[in-house]
């Protein structure tokens, strides 16, 4: 996406979801919000509005190329570990 496309997408996302981070819920001025891909481009995600959300820098940066939100990575692992241990025993 070029800078004009990013501005247009960000404006559309703000209209749809408001000026807050999709992951942590903090409200920020539009210039402090970043565009985050739900499915990272490195994993085949697109620049379509359906795949884009607004995120604060910290949440966007800490997600990296993960499909999980930052705080959910360890929870998803923990839940699968609990489930596996219950099934075994």
N, C-alpha and C positions, 0 to 999 in steps of 0.2 A: 504494500500500500504506500502510495506517496503521501506527502504531508497534507494535501488538500483532502484526499480520501479519508485519512485518519481523523481530521477535524470533523468531516461530515458524519463519519461513523460514531465518533464520540458524542456529537450533538444528538444523534438518533438514540444512542444508548442512554443518555441523560434523560431524554424525554420518556423513554420506556421504563427505566429503573430508578431514576433520580440520581443525585450526586453523592453516591455512597459506594463503598467497596462491596462488591458482591460476596466476598469471603468473610470479612470481619464486621461489616456493617457500619464502619465509621463514615461519617459525612465529611467530605472534603470539597474545597473549591475545584471547579472543573479542571483547572490547569495542573492540579496535583494528582489527578486520577490518571491511571494508565489503562490502556486497552489490553485485556488479557484474553487468551484463547482457552476456552473450556477444554477442547481437544487440541493440544499443542500442534503447531505446524509441522514439527519434526515427527509427529506421529500421524500425519495425514490430515490434520485439521485445516479448515479453510478460513478465509477472511469474511465469511458470511455473517450477518448479524446474529443468526441463530447460534453461532459458535463463539461470539464475542460477549464479553462482560467488562464492566469497569472495575478496577481494583486499585487499592493503594499500592505504592511502590513496594512496600515491605511484603505484602501478600503475593504480589505478582512475582517479585524477585525470588522469594523463598520457595515458590512452587516449582520453579525451573521448568523441566519438561514433564512433570508428573501429571497424571490425570486426576490426582486427589488434591484437595485444598491442603495447605501446609499443616494445619492442626489435625487433619483427618488421616494423614499417612500412618502415624503410629497407632491411632485408634483402629483403623482397618486391620492392621497387623494384629493388634491385641485381640480384637473380636474373632478373627479367624483362628488364633492360637487357643482362645477359650473354647471355641466351638470344636476344634480338633481334639482338645484334651477331654472334653465331655464325651465325645463320641468314642474315645478309646477306653474310657474307664468307668 
